């Protein structure tokens, strides 16, 4: 299925600033509000349904056995037609 990028932003920030963004997303999800993403002249508003797929991925990029780049990715997915997402195992974050 082809992918269309509706919004993209990437910048270096302090952990506290990133935590603030994640808190705002969490608050909006918890209260059922829309998510509006804005950076420069880009804006997109999305309305996540009550149930969605939450994907968490930890990756290491680079040559085996050498220092590389680590990442943690959080992704929320849902069908535009309102269908339920997939079910997975129980997630724990400590």
N, C-alpha and C positions, 0 to 999 in steps of 0.2 A: 504494500500500500504506500503510495507516495506521501512524503512528509512536507508540510508547509510551515515554515517558521513564522509565527505571529508576533513574536517579541524575543529579543535577546539582549542581555546586558552582562558584561563581565568586567569586574574591577577588583583591585586589591583593597581590602578593608580590614579594620581591626575586628577581633573576635566579638567585642561588645556590639559593634555596629551590625554585624551579621546576626547575632542573637536577637537584636531588636527587630530585624526584618522577619526572622523566623517566628518570633512572638506575635507579630502582627498577622502573619498568615494563620497561625494557630488560633488566635482570637477570632478572626473572621470565619474560619472553618467551624469553630465551636458555636458561634452565634448565628450561622447560616447566612452571613453577609457575602457579597461578591468580593472577588479579588481583583483589584485594579493595579496593574503594573505600569510604571511610568519611568522613562529615562530619556532625557532630551526631548525630541519630537515624536518619540514612540509612545504609544499608549494602547493597552488592551485590557478589557474587563471580561472576567470569566465568572460563571456561576456554578461552582461545584455542587453536585447533587448530594443528598444525605449519605449515600454510600459510594465510595470510589476505591480504586486500586492504589495502594501505597507501596512504591518500590524503593528499597534502600540498597545501594550498591557501594562496596568499598573496592577500590582498584589501586593497583600499582603499575605505572607505566615506566618502561625503561629496560635496559638489558638485564638478564638474569644474573644475580650475584653482584650487581653494582647498584649504587644509589640511583633512585629514580624519582618520579613524581607520584605522590599519594593523593588520593581524592576520596571523598564520600559524597555520593549523589543521592538526593531525595527527589522522588518524582511522584506526582499525583496524576492519575489517569482516570478518565471516564468517557463513556460513549456519548456523543452528542444527541443520540436518539433516546437516551435515558436508560439503556441496558445496564445490568449489573456487571461489574468487573470480575476478574478471576479471584479465587480464594487461594491463599497460601498458608504456610505454617505460621505459628504464633511468633511475632516479633518482640524482642526485648532490647531496649537501649539503656545502658547504664552510664 
